[in-house]
Structure formats: C-alpha cells, structure tokens
C-alpha cells in the first residue's frame, strides 16, 4: 500500500496490483516497464539504494504524466508506482504499466513515461557501496508534463 | 515580507542539517533572496546554490519569482529518480 496517494510506495511493489489496475477488456496489449536496482555503478559494487521523494510534488507530476499519455496516445489505462526508502540490489524501484488496443502505442507510451519519470519527478537516490554512500549525480528537474 | 516553509532534499537536506524550517524574509521576498538567506544561515549550502532548483507550492519557479506568506518552498538538487 502506498504512503500517500497510490503512486509513491514505502513497501515492495506488487506487480499483480498494477496489472489489475490497467486490465481492460478492449486492450489487446499491455506493456510493463520494471526498473530494478543494479549491482554495479561506476565500476563499484552497489549494496543498497535509498530513495528520497518529495511526495506531494511527485504525486502531482505522476498524475500529469498519466494524463499526458492518455492525451498523446490511444492507450486505455496507465499505472505508475515509484518506491521510496531503502532498497536492495534486485528490488523493484519503479513500474510503469500501460494497456492499449494495440502494442505499438503501448510500447511508445510506456517508454515515454519512464523517460518523463526520470526527467521530471522530484526523487533522489543515495547509493551505498559497503560502508560509504553517495548521492547519485542527477540532472536539473525539468518542467512538468504539459 | 513573507514567512515561508522551506523543505530541503538530498544533499541540500544534509547541508542544512534539517528537512524543513520556517524562514522569514524581511525585504523583497523573491526566490533569489530566499536562497541567499538560506546559504547565509547554512553556509554548507553554498556549493549547491548554483545547481539547485526552487519549487514554490510544487511548481518549479525562476529565481525572480515572488514569494508570499505561507508558501511551501522546496530546494531541489539535481534529480535522480527511476
């Protein structure tokens, strides 16, 4: 269950819940992007990742991304969830699920969404390498989805 | 003048030593003046001043943006989500 709204979760993401959210009889294809914690970054062994989220602003911007997908592509339903808190290697950090009548728009919209997530959501991550930890170098937050 | 709620994130939170605080700005309350004030109070924020963005009530603003009483202002270092 999410801490605020439904889009930022402090507990492990359950994929089946997201598939249920986008299930739609008129959809012929569903594309799901699953982001997971990698075990290496910049040549070093990652042991954990700690996500910090500006929750209210992230929720707002996630809703805008969903609305943008529905406006730009003939997709049926969209569901996006992002984790916050401490994650281990292999854990799921973010999921984008998109259902559509046909696969072309589902793939395109899903790709667009994860790119938008990475460029517009107020989320930061601190990488642990054993006993040291460092904030991942990010990019300036871009304008929200129009 | 204005009293605003300032939220810090990531490196800025570590530099300020806190997640949030109320700040009163006596003179012309713009985002730029607020940032200068924050750096004066928390000198460790200095190295981050050039790279942070400012959001007011969840909207990213330019530094000329005027602040009003009760605004929620967030100091956002470069993001890294997903």
gemmi code that builds the backbone of each chain (N, CA, C; Angstrom):
import gemmi

chains = {
    "A": [
        ("UNK", (0.849, -1.191, 0.000), (0.000, 0.000, 0.000), (0.885, 1.241, 0.000)),
        ("UNK", (0.464, 2.261, -0.640), (1.283, 3.477, -0.730), (1.087, 4.341, 0.510)),
        ("UNK", (2.077, 5.178, 0.771), (2.005, 6.057, 1.938), (1.101, 7.247, 1.645)),
        ("UNK", (1.292, 7.833, 0.500), (0.434, 8.957, 0.118), (-0.102, 8.682, -1.262)),
        ("UNK", (-1.357, 8.935, -1.526), (-1.961, 8.611, -2.807), (-1.691, 7.148, -3.101)),
        ("UNK", (-1.477, 6.838, -4.382), (-1.203, 5.432, -4.690), (0.100, 5.295, -5.455)),
        ("UNK", (0.806, 6.404, -5.672), (1.873, 6.337, -6.656), (3.273, 6.277, -6.053)),
        ("UNK", (3.416, 6.640, -4.791), (4.691, 6.510, -4.100), (4.501, 5.460, -3.020)),
        ("UNK", (5.340, 4.425, -3.025), (5.149, 3.332, -2.094), (6.365, 3.118, -1.209)),
        ("UNK", (6.123, 2.978, 0.091), (7.229, 2.703, 1.005), (7.376, 1.197, 1.213)),
        ("UNK", (6.482, 0.405, 0.583), (6.555, -1.052, 0.686), (6.833, -1.640, -0.696)),
        ("UNK", (7.304, -2.886, -0.742), (7.589, -3.506, -2.051), (6.412, -3.428, -3.007)),
        ("UNK", (6.731, -3.150, -4.265), (5.705, -3.028, -5.289), (5.209, -4.422, -5.684)),
        ("UNK", (3.887, -4.577, -5.731), (3.282, -5.854, -6.125), (2.814, -5.730, -7.565)),
        ("UNK", (3.486, -6.433, -8.468), (3.201, -6.285, -9.896), (1.757, -6.632, -10.245)),
        ("UNK", (1.220, -7.659, -9.606), (-0.139, -8.079, -9.906), (-1.149, -6.950, -9.673)),
        ("UNK", (-0.895, -6.131, -8.648), (-1.792, -4.992, -8.374), (-1.808, -4.026, -9.548)),
        ("UNK", (-0.621, -3.781, -10.129), (-0.539, -2.853, -11.253), (-1.186, -3.439, -12.499)),
        ("UNK", (-1.007, -4.733, -12.715), (-1.660, -5.366, -13.865), (-3.176, -5.274, -13.724)),
        ("UNK", (-3.669, -5.452, -12.505), (-5.115, -5.334, -12.260), (-5.593, -3.922, -12.584)),
        ("UNK", (-4.781, -2.927, -12.214), (-5.191, -1.530, -12.423), (-5.356, -1.192, -13.896)),
        ("UNK", (-4.563, -1.811, -14.772), (-4.622, -1.443, -16.194), (-5.405, -2.465, -17.021)),
        ("UNK", (-5.914, -3.506, -16.360), (-6.680, -4.514, -17.095), (-7.907, -3.876, -17.734)),
        ("UNK", (-8.178, -4.257, -18.967), (-9.246, -3.599, -19.725), (-9.617, -4.550, -20.856)),
        ("UNK", (-10.904, -4.844, -20.961), (-11.347, -5.823, -21.969), (-11.006, -5.423, -23.391)),
        ("UNK", (-10.993, -4.110, -23.658), (-10.730, -3.673, -25.031), (-9.234, -3.564, -25.335)),
        ("UNK", (-8.394, -3.885, -24.373), (-6.950, -3.820, -24.599), (-6.428, -5.140, -25.138)),
        ("UNK", (-5.620, -5.044, -26.209), (-5.029, -6.242, -26.785), (-3.592, -6.421, -26.343)),
        ("UNK", (-3.007, -5.359, -25.794), (-1.613, -5.457, -25.362), (-1.360, -4.621, -24.126)),
        ("UNK", (-0.537, -5.144, -23.224), (-0.123, -4.399, -22.034), (1.389, -4.427, -21.970)),
        ("UNK", (1.988, -3.249, -21.826), (3.444, -3.176, -21.692), (3.767, -2.731, -20.274)),
        ("UNK", (4.693, -3.421, -19.650), (5.089, -3.092, -18.285), (6.592, -2.850, -18.250)),
        ("UNK", (7.001, -1.656, -17.790), (8.416, -1.413, -17.554), (8.673, -1.611, -16.067)),
        ("UNK", (9.721, -2.389, -15.755), (10.083, -2.616, -14.368), (11.515, -2.145, -14.168)),
        ("UNK", (11.717, -1.129, -13.327), (13.061, -0.655, -13.009), (13.539, -1.359, -11.751)),
        ("UNK", (14.768, -1.846, -11.795), (15.308, -2.563, -10.635), (16.678, -2.008, -10.254)),
        ("UNK", (17.092, -2.275, -9.030), (18.388, -1.793, -8.529), (19.503, -2.672, -9.096)),
        ("UNK", (20.439, -2.031, -9.783), (21.576, -2.748, -10.364), (22.653, -2.953, -9.317)),
        ("UNK", (23.479, -3.991, -9.525), (24.513, -4.288, -8.530), (25.823, -3.537, -8.755)),
        ("UNK", (25.909, -2.777, -9.848), (27.152, -2.051, -10.096), (26.855, -0.662, -10.630)),
        ("UNK", (27.672, 0.316, -10.212), (27.568, 1.662, -10.759), (28.955, 2.279, -10.732)),
        ("UNK", (29.373, 2.884, -11.836), (30.700, 3.489, -11.946), (31.798, 2.538, -11.495)),
        ("UNK", (31.704, 1.308, -11.903), (32.750, 0.330, -11.615), (32.776, -0.189, -10.192)),
        ("UNK", (31.835, 0.222, -9.355), (31.857, -0.239, -7.961), (30.641, -1.101, -7.658)),
        ("UNK", (30.754, -1.895, -6.604), (29.657, -2.773, -6.186), (28.647, -2.022, -5.338)),
        ("UNK", (27.414, -1.968, -5.843), (26.347, -1.308, -5.091), (25.767, -2.297, -4.088)),
        ("UNK", (25.565, -1.850, -2.842), (24.977, -2.751, -1.850), (23.534, -2.375, -1.514)),
        ("UNK", (23.200, -1.096, -1.673), (21.816, -0.679, -1.405), (21.581, 0.683, -2.028)),
        ("UNK", (20.310, 1.068, -2.107), (19.929, 2.378, -2.631), (18.867, 2.954, -1.704)),
        ("UNK", (18.982, 4.240, -1.388), (17.991, 4.881, -0.522), (17.323, 6.001, -1.304)),
        ("UNK", (16.037, 5.852, -1.571), (15.293, 6.839, -2.357), (14.618, 7.853, -1.445)),
        ("UNK", (14.808, 9.122, -1.777), (14.109, 10.199, -1.074), (13.162, 10.856, -2.062)),
        ("UNK", (11.930, 11.102, -1.658), (10.903, 11.598, -2.581), (10.200, 12.820, -1.993)),
        ("UNK", (10.000, 13.848, -2.797), (9.151, 14.985, -2.407), (7.750, 14.531, -2.786)),
        ("UNK", (7.064, 13.917, -1.822), (5.887, 13.121, -2.141), (4.767, 13.877, -2.841)),
        ("UNK", (4.336, 15.000, -2.270), (3.184, 15.701, -2.861), (3.478, 16.169, -4.281)),
        ("UNK", (4.692, 16.673, -4.484), (5.036, 17.165, -5.827), (5.207, 15.993, -6.798)),
        ("UNK", (5.760, 14.882, -6.316), (5.928, 13.710, -7.174), (4.569, 13.148, -7.572)),
        ("UNK", (3.646, 13.071, -6.609), (2.290, 12.575, -6.912), (1.642, 13.423, -7.997)),
        ("UNK", (1.726, 14.747, -7.825), (1.131, 15.662, -8.810), (1.718, 15.408, -10.184)),
        ("UNK", (3.034, 15.307, -10.248), (3.694, 15.149, -11.546), (3.446, 13.772, -12.143)),
        ("UNK", (3.264, 12.768, -11.318), (2.938, 11.439, -11.846), (1.543, 11.462, -12.474)),
        ("UNK", (0.614, 12.183, -11.826), (-0.732, 12.306, -12.405), (-0.662, 13.023, -13.742)),
        ("UNK", (0.209, 14.040, -13.834), (0.359, 14.769, -15.100), (0.929, 13.860, -16.189)),
        ("UNK", (1.884, 12.995, -15.828), (2.458, 12.077, -16.811), (1.370, 11.127, -17.320)),
        ("UNK", (0.574, 10.593, -16.396), (-0.508, 9.683, -16.805), (-1.468, 10.388, -17.751)),
        ("UNK", (-1.840, 11.630, -17.409), (-2.763, 12.390, -18.260), (-2.141, 12.652, -19.626)),
        ("UNK", (-0.843, 12.917, -19.647), (-0.172, 13.186, -20.923), (-0.182, 11.939, -21.812)),
        ("UNK", (0.032, 10.773, -21.230), (-0.004, 9.539, -22.017), (-1.382, 9.345, -22.644)),
        ("UNK", (-2.422, 9.551, -21.824), (-3.791, 9.328, -22.300), (-4.161, 10.325, -23.392)),
        ("UNK", (-3.515, 11.491, -23.344), (-3.807, 12.520, -24.335), (-3.045, 12.265, -25.636)),
        ("UNK", (-1.808, 11.801, -25.533), (-0.949, 11.705, -26.718), (-1.078, 10.378, -27.471)),
        ("UNK", (-1.470, 9.322, -26.775), (-1.599, 8.017, -27.431), (-2.971, 7.424, -27.138)),
        ("UNK", (-3.463, 6.590, -28.071), (-4.761, 5.952, -27.831), (-4.631, 4.766, -26.875)),
        ("UNK", (-4.105, 5.025, -25.667), (-3.951, 3.942, -24.689), (-5.193, 3.874, -23.823)),
        ("UNK", (-5.384, 2.747, -23.171), (-6.592, 2.541, -22.371), (-6.374, 2.973, -20.929)),
        ("UNK", (-5.387, 2.350, -20.254), (-5.137, 2.667, -18.845), (-3.640, 2.729, -18.567)),
        ("UNK", (-3.286, 3.544, -17.573), (-1.894, 3.722, -17.190), (-1.780, 3.597, -15.671)),
        ("UNK", (-0.717, 2.945, -15.210), (-0.459, 2.901, -13.765), (1.036, 3.060, -13.551)),
        ("UNK", (1.400, 3.965, -12.667), (2.808, 4.220, -12.355), (2.992, 4.158, -10.844)),
        ("UNK", (4.013, 3.449, -10.384), (4.351, 3.443, -8.961), (5.863, 3.573, -8.807)),
        ("UNK", (6.292, 4.399, -7.842), (7.723, 4.548, -7.557), (7.945, 4.289, -6.071)),
        ("UNK", (9.035, 3.634, -5.745), (9.355, 3.347, -4.352), (9.996, 4.531, -3.682)),
        ("UNK", (9.915, 4.549, -2.347), (10.774, 5.425, -1.563), (11.331, 4.586, -0.421)),
        ("UNK", (12.488, 5.040, 0.126), (13.103, 4.299, 1.216), (14.258, 3.440, 0.732)),
        ("UNK", (14.678, 2.507, 1.592), (15.866, 1.705, 1.313), (15.528, 0.468, 0.481)),
        ("UNK", (16.259, 0.293, -0.607), (16.061, -0.862, -1.468), (17.360, -1.649, -1.613)),
        ("UNK", (17.237, -2.971, -1.789), (18.411, -3.814, -2.006), (18.594, -4.057, -3.500)),
        ("UNK", (19.776, -4.560, -3.864), (20.027, -4.926, -5.255), (18.961, -5.914, -5.720)),
        ("UNK", (18.432, -5.656, -6.904), (17.419, -6.552, -7.469), (15.998, -6.139, -7.155)),
        ("UNK", (15.823, -5.279, -6.166), (14.462, -4.862, -5.831), (13.891, -3.931, -6.892)),
        ("UNK", (12.582, -3.893, -7.004), (11.905, -3.061, -7.992), (11.768, -1.640, -7.459)),
        ("UNK", (12.272, -0.673, -8.216), (12.207, 0.727, -7.789), (11.037, 1.472, -8.432)),
        ("UNK", (10.667, 1.086, -9.648), (9.611, 1.806, -10.355), (8.941, 0.881, -11.366)),
        ("UNK", (7.643, 1.079, -11.524), (6.908, 0.309, -12.528), (5.989, 1.244, -13.298)),
        ("UNK", (5.990, 1.055, -14.629), (5.019, 1.745, -15.494), (4.257, 0.665, -16.244)),
        ("UNK", (2.928, 0.663, -16.114), (2.109, -0.315, -16.835), (1.147, 0.448, -17.742)),
        ("UNK", (1.079, 0.031, -19.016), (0.204, 0.689, -19.985), (-0.560, -0.355, -20.774)),
        ("UNK", (-1.886, -0.230, -20.819), (-2.679, -1.131, -21.653), (-3.247, -0.336, -22.822)),
        ("UNK", (-3.328, -0.984, -23.963), (-3.827, -0.322, -25.169), (-4.451, -1.367, -26.072)),
        ("UNK", (-5.172, -0.878, -27.063), (-5.788, -1.803, -28.006), (-4.697, -2.583, -28.730)),
        ("UNK", (-3.633, -1.852, -29.141), (-2.555, -2.488, -29.898), (-1.200, -2.224, -29.274)),
        ("UNK", (-0.232, -3.063, -29.613), (1.062, -2.995, -28.920), (1.872, -1.746, -29.246)),
        ("UNK", (1.728, -1.194, -30.449), (2.579, -0.057, -30.853), (2.458, 1.100, -29.860)),
        ("UNK", (1.233, 1.511, -29.594), (1.054, 2.653, -28.695), (1.412, 2.305, -27.249)),
        ("UNK", (1.218, 1.056, -26.873), (1.561, 0.651, -25.504), (3.076, 0.777, -25.286)),
        ("UNK", (3.864, 0.299, -26.251), (5.322, 0.404, -26.152), (5.772, 1.859, -26.132)),
        ("UNK", (5.252, 2.650, -27.075), (5.678, 4.051, -27.175), (5.345, 4.834, -25.915)),
        ("UNK", (4.116, 4.677, -25.445), (3.673, 5.438, -24.283), (4.457, 5.034, -23.035)),
        ("UNK", (4.716, 3.744, -22.898), (5.445, 3.266, -21.722), (6.857, 3.828, -21.715)),
        ("UNK", (7.511, 3.805, -22.871), (8.867, 4.344, -22.998), (8.896, 5.826, -22.626)),
        ("UNK", (7.912, 6.556, -23.177), (7.808, 7.991, -22.909), (7.650, 8.241, -21.417)),
        ("UNK", (6.820, 7.444, -20.775), (6.527, 7.639, -19.357), (7.770, 7.472, -18.495)),
        ("UNK", (8.548, 6.435, -18.721), (9.715, 6.226, -17.867), (10.752, 7.333, -18.118)),
        ("UNK", (10.841, 7.808, -19.362), (11.746, 8.925, -19.637), (11.291, 10.177, -18.886)),
        ("UNK", (9.989, 10.406, -18.875), (9.416, 11.557, -18.169), (9.621, 11.431, -16.667)),
        ("UNK", (9.469, 10.227, -16.160), (9.678, 9.989, -14.732), (11.082, 10.401, -14.339)),
        ("UNK", (12.038, 10.003, -15.152), (13.437, 10.268, -14.822), (13.808, 11.736, -14.977)),
        ("UNK", (13.063, 12.473, -15.799), (13.457, 13.873, -16.013), (12.621, 14.879, -15.232)),
        ("UNK", (11.474, 14.450, -14.709), (10.607, 15.446, -14.062), (10.218, 15.166, -12.612)),
        ("UNK", (10.455, 13.974, -12.093), (9.995, 13.701, -10.725), (11.031, 14.106, -9.676)),
        ("UNK", (10.571, 14.773, -8.601), (11.474, 15.199, -7.527), (11.832, 14.021, -6.634)),
        ("UNK", (12.772, 13.209, -7.128), (13.206, 11.996, -6.434), (14.725, 11.946, -6.500)),
        ("UNK", (15.349, 11.538, -5.397), (16.805, 11.452, -5.332), (17.178, 10.088, -4.763)),
        ("UNK", (18.399, 9.597, -5.116), (18.807, 8.311, -4.565), (20.247, 8.362, -4.083)),
        ("UNK", (20.440, 7.746, -2.913), (21.783, 7.684, -2.344), (22.251, 6.238, -2.457)),
        ("UNK", (23.385, 6.058, -3.124), (23.921, 4.716, -3.370), (24.868, 4.317, -2.257)),
        ("UNK", (24.729, 3.102, -1.767), (25.677, 2.588, -0.782), (26.639, 1.629, -1.454)),
        ("UNK", (27.921, 1.807, -1.145), (28.956, 0.883, -1.600), (29.610, 0.367, -0.328)),
        ("UNK", (29.020, -0.651, 0.262), (29.534, -1.099, 1.562), (29.279, -0.014, 2.593)),
        ("UNK", (30.339, 0.509, 3.194), (30.148, 1.466, 4.272), (30.112, 2.916, 3.796)),
        ("UNK", (30.419, 3.157, 2.508), (30.308, 4.543, 2.019), (29.015, 4.699, 1.230)),
        ("UNK", (28.521, 5.923, 1.179), (27.296, 6.202, 0.432), (27.426, 7.558, -0.231)),
        ("UNK", (26.824, 7.673, -1.422), (26.966, 8.905, -2.192), (25.671, 9.171, -2.949)),
        ("UNK", (25.233, 10.437, -2.970), (24.063, 10.780, -3.768), (24.392, 10.612, -5.248)),
        ("UNK", (23.515, 9.979, -5.987), (23.730, 9.808, -7.419), (23.647, 11.170, -8.084)),
        ("UNK", (24.625, 11.473, -8.945), (24.616, 12.758, -9.662), (23.414, 12.793, -10.576)),
        ("UNK", (22.620, 13.811, -10.438), (21.383, 13.842, -11.220), (21.406, 14.910, -12.275)),
        ("UNK", (20.219, 15.239, -12.765), (20.051, 16.302, -13.755), (19.033, 17.300, -13.200)),
        ("UNK", (19.138, 18.574, -13.608), (18.192, 19.572, -13.086), (16.764, 19.148, -13.418)),
        ("UNK", (15.877, 19.310, -12.469), (14.494, 18.897, -12.679), (13.909, 19.690, -13.847)),
        ("UNK", (13.250, 18.967, -14.773), (12.700, 19.618, -15.956), (11.279, 20.083, -15.661)),
        ("UNK", (10.733, 20.898, -16.559), (9.348, 21.329, -16.420), (8.423, 20.128, -16.455)),
        ("UNK", (7.310, 20.244, -15.772), (6.359, 19.135, -15.686), (5.727, 18.832, -17.036)),
        ("UNK", (5.114, 17.679, -17.129), (4.377, 17.311, -18.324), (3.309, 18.356, -18.623)),
        ("UNK", (3.160, 18.696, -19.875), (2.159, 19.706, -20.246), (0.802, 19.109, -20.511)),
    ],
    "B": [
        ("UNK", (7.353, 41.427, 2.774), (7.922, 40.383, 3.622), (7.021, 39.150, 3.645)),
        ("UNK", (7.616, 38.016, 4.017), (6.840, 36.772, 3.992), (7.502, 35.724, 4.878)),
        ("UNK", (6.670, 34.880, 5.468), (7.193, 33.717, 6.188), (6.812, 32.489, 5.395)),
        ("UNK", (7.839, 31.740, 4.977), (7.597, 30.578, 4.128), (8.114, 29.321, 4.803)),
        ("UNK", (7.578, 28.177, 4.366), (8.046, 26.876, 4.850), (9.040, 26.355, 3.818)),
        ("UNK", (10.273, 26.107, 4.252), (11.311, 25.630, 3.334), (11.542, 24.144, 3.551)),
        ("UNK", (11.520, 23.385, 2.457), (11.813, 21.952, 2.502), (13.146, 21.706, 1.808)),
        ("UNK", (13.983, 20.893, 2.432), (15.278, 20.546, 1.841), (15.278, 19.085, 1.425)),
        ("UNK", (15.981, 18.786, 0.325), (16.071, 17.405, -0.119), (17.509, 17.020, -0.433)),
        ("UNK", (17.785, 15.728, -0.279), (19.050, 15.111, -0.675), (20.245, 15.881, -0.095)),
        ("UNK", (21.183, 16.268, -0.988), (22.397, 16.930, -0.492), (22.072, 18.221, 0.251)),
        ("UNK", (21.041, 18.918, -0.181), (20.677, 20.179, 0.467), (20.186, 19.916, 1.892)),
        ("UNK", (19.476, 18.808, 2.092), (18.991, 18.450, 3.423), (20.175, 18.155, 4.342)),
        ("UNK", (21.157, 17.454, 3.815), (22.346, 17.153, 4.633), (23.109, 18.432, 4.943)),
        ("UNK", (23.204, 19.321, 3.965), (23.953, 20.564, 4.168), (23.250, 21.474, 5.175)),
        ("UNK", (21.932, 21.515, 5.127), (21.180, 22.373, 6.046), (21.060, 21.732, 7.422)),
        ("UNK", (21.235, 20.416, 7.473), (21.138, 19.714, 8.751), (19.706, 19.499, 9.213)),
        ("UNK", (18.749, 19.744, 8.318), (17.342, 19.539, 8.684), (16.512, 19.344, 7.425)),
        ("UNK", (15.310, 18.770, 7.625), (14.434, 18.510, 6.480), (13.573, 19.717, 6.137)),
        ("UNK", (13.270, 20.533, 7.131), (12.439, 21.691, 6.843), (12.564, 22.731, 7.957)),
        ("UNK", (12.172, 23.974, 7.630), (12.135, 25.037, 8.623), (11.333, 26.210, 8.092)),
        ("UNK", (10.868, 27.049, 9.022), (10.150, 28.265, 8.645), (11.179, 29.383, 8.519)),
        ("UNK", (11.085, 30.145, 7.437), (12.029, 31.238, 7.209), (11.247, 32.522, 6.972)),
        ("UNK", (11.675, 33.590, 7.634), (11.037, 34.883, 7.435), (11.956, 35.738, 6.575)),
        ("UNK", (11.409, 36.293, 5.508), (12.211, 37.196, 4.679), (11.639, 38.594, 4.833)),
        ("UNK", (12.486, 39.515, 5.340), (12.009, 40.867, 5.598), (11.933, 41.716, 4.345)),
        ("UNK", (13.014, 41.671, 3.554), (12.995, 42.526, 2.356), (12.296, 41.796, 1.213)),
        ("UNK", (12.427, 42.330, 0.015), (11.706, 41.807, -1.150), (11.787, 40.285, -1.227)),
        ("UNK", (10.689, 39.608, -0.981), (10.720, 38.144, -0.871), (10.678, 37.445, -2.229)),
        ("UNK", (11.849, 37.316, -2.860), (11.927, 36.538, -4.098), (12.649, 35.225, -3.801)),
        ("UNK", (12.583, 34.302, -4.757), (13.257, 33.025, -4.582), (14.766, 33.237, -4.434)),
        ("UNK", (15.287, 34.220, -5.183), (16.728, 34.511, -5.126), (17.123, 34.985, -3.726)),
        ("UNK", (16.332, 35.910, -3.185), (16.624, 36.430, -1.840), (16.522, 35.303, -0.816)),
        ("UNK", (15.531, 34.444, -0.995), (15.395, 33.317, -0.063), (16.626, 32.414, -0.117)),
        ("UNK", (17.066, 32.062, -1.321), (18.242, 31.191, -1.446), (19.466, 31.830, -0.793)),
        ("UNK", (19.659, 33.128, -1.054), (20.787, 33.831, -0.421), (20.683, 33.756, 1.096)),
        ("UNK", (19.461, 33.914, 1.595), (19.229, 33.852, 3.042), (19.563, 32.454, 3.577)),
        ("UNK", (19.130, 31.432, 2.861), (19.385, 30.058, 3.309), (20.874, 29.770, 3.358)),
        ("UNK", (21.604, 30.231, 2.354), (23.052, 29.994, 2.315), (23.739, 30.756, 3.448)),
        ("UNK", (23.208, 31.937, 3.778), (23.786, 32.709, 4.884), (23.588, 31.977, 6.208)),
        ("UNK", (22.421, 31.348, 6.361), (22.124, 30.622, 7.606), (22.871, 29.286, 7.651)),
        ("UNK", (22.933, 28.616, 6.495), (23.581, 27.303, 6.395), (24.686, 27.377, 5.343)),
        ("UNK", (25.878, 27.816, 5.714), (26.954, 28.008, 4.736), (27.285, 26.754, 3.921)),
        ("UNK", (27.042, 25.567, 4.464), (27.313, 24.328, 3.723), (26.442, 24.200, 2.477)),
        ("UNK", (25.394, 25.007, 2.392), (24.543, 25.012, 1.191), (25.222, 25.729, 0.030)),
        ("UNK", (26.233, 26.531, 0.348), (26.896, 27.351, -0.658), (27.260, 26.625, -1.941)),
        ("UNK", (28.002, 25.495, -1.847), (28.411, 24.774, -3.065), (27.239, 24.279, -3.912)),
        ("UNK", (26.051, 24.191, -3.313), (24.903, 23.665, -4.056), (24.034, 24.755, -4.650)),
        ("UNK", (24.299, 26.008, -4.281), (23.382, 27.082, -4.675), (23.197, 27.176, -6.183)),
        ("UNK", (24.290, 26.983, -6.916), (24.208, 27.144, -8.366), (23.446, 26.010, -9.038)),
        ("UNK", (23.395, 24.845, -8.416), (22.799, 23.694, -9.098), (21.404, 23.327, -8.614)),
        ("UNK", (20.906, 23.961, -7.551), (19.551, 23.625, -7.095), (18.505, 24.371, -7.905)),
        ("UNK", (17.304, 23.792, -7.949), (16.145, 24.480, -8.483), (15.214, 24.725, -7.311)),
        ("UNK", (14.326, 25.693, -7.481), (13.390, 26.050, -6.418), (11.973, 25.764, -6.879)),
        ("UNK", (11.187, 25.112, -6.023), (9.770, 24.892, -6.328), (8.955, 25.636, -5.278)),
        ("UNK", (7.924, 26.321, -5.716), (7.004, 27.006, -4.812), (5.633, 26.360, -4.965)),
        ("UNK", (5.122, 25.806, -3.872), (3.833, 25.107, -3.926), (3.796, 24.097, -5.075)),
        ("UNK", (4.874, 23.329, -5.178), (5.018, 22.208, -6.117), (5.253, 22.608, -7.571)),
        ("UNK", (5.459, 23.911, -7.838), (5.759, 24.358, -9.201), (7.187, 24.880, -9.231)),
        ("UNK", (7.967, 24.455, -10.223), (9.330, 24.965, -10.364), (9.243, 26.419, -10.809)),
        ("UNK", (10.033, 27.282, -10.158), (9.999, 28.713, -10.488), (11.396, 29.212, -10.828)),
        ("UNK", (11.438, 30.398, -11.442), (12.728, 31.053, -11.650), (13.051, 31.844, -10.390)),
        ("UNK", (14.282, 32.289, -10.296), (14.711, 32.955, -9.066), (14.069, 34.324, -8.867)),
        ("UNK", (13.443, 34.862, -9.912), (12.770, 36.152, -9.762), (11.366, 35.994, -9.186)),
        ("UNK", (10.914, 34.762, -9.014), (9.554, 34.524, -8.520), (9.347, 35.166, -7.152)),
        ("UNK", (8.184, 35.775, -6.980), (7.877, 36.433, -5.709), (7.221, 35.423, -4.762)),
        ("UNK", (7.641, 35.456, -3.512), (7.092, 34.543, -2.521), (6.059, 35.258, -1.670)),
        ("UNK", (5.024, 34.488, -1.221), (4.065, 35.082, -0.318), (4.002, 34.276, 0.965)),
        ("UNK", (3.411, 34.886, 1.968), (3.232, 34.272, 3.260), (2.599, 32.894, 3.123)),
        ("UNK", (3.184, 31.898, 3.789), (2.566, 30.574, 3.764), (2.988, 29.696, 2.607)),
        ("UNK", (3.795, 30.216, 1.680), (4.250, 29.401, 0.545), (5.101, 28.240, 1.051)),
        ("UNK", (5.002, 27.104, 0.353), (5.877, 25.972, 0.615), (6.959, 26.001, -0.450)),
        ("UNK", (8.194, 26.225, -0.016), (9.301, 26.373, -0.965), (10.255, 25.203, -0.805)),
        ("UNK", (10.545, 24.519, -1.886), (11.426, 23.356, -1.812), (12.733, 23.630, -2.537)),
        ("UNK", (13.831, 23.216, -1.909), (15.150, 23.333, -2.515), (15.490, 21.983, -3.128)),
        ("UNK", (15.575, 21.942, -4.466), (15.694, 20.679, -5.179), (17.046, 20.536, -5.864)),
        ("UNK", (17.929, 19.703, -5.334), (19.170, 19.391, -6.067), (18.824, 18.640, -7.364)),
        ("UNK", (19.799, 18.464, -8.258), (19.537, 17.700, -9.482), (18.939, 16.331, -9.151)),
        ("UNK", (17.891, 15.953, -9.886), (17.118, 14.760, -9.545), (17.708, 13.482, -10.124)),
        ("UNK", (17.361, 12.378, -9.485), (17.850, 11.067, -9.941), (16.854, 9.996, -9.542)),
        ("UNK", (15.699, 10.014, -10.146), (14.676, 9.013, -9.842), (14.660, 7.911, -10.872)),
        ("UNK", (13.729, 6.981, -10.700), (13.587, 5.884, -11.646), (14.499, 4.718, -11.334)),
    ],
}
model = gemmi.Model(1)
for chain_id, residues in chains.items():
    chain = gemmi.Chain(chain_id)
    for i, (resn, *xyz) in enumerate(residues, 1):
        res = gemmi.Residue()
        res.name, res.seqid = resn, gemmi.SeqId(i, " ")
        for name, pos in zip(("N", "CA", "C"), xyz):
            atom = gemmi.Atom()
            atom.name, atom.element = name, gemmi.Element(name[0])
            atom.pos, atom.b_iso = gemmi.Position(*pos), 0.0
            res.add_atom(atom)
        chain.add_residue(res)
    model.add_chain(chain)
structure = gemmi.Structure()
structure.add_model(model)
structure.setup_entities()
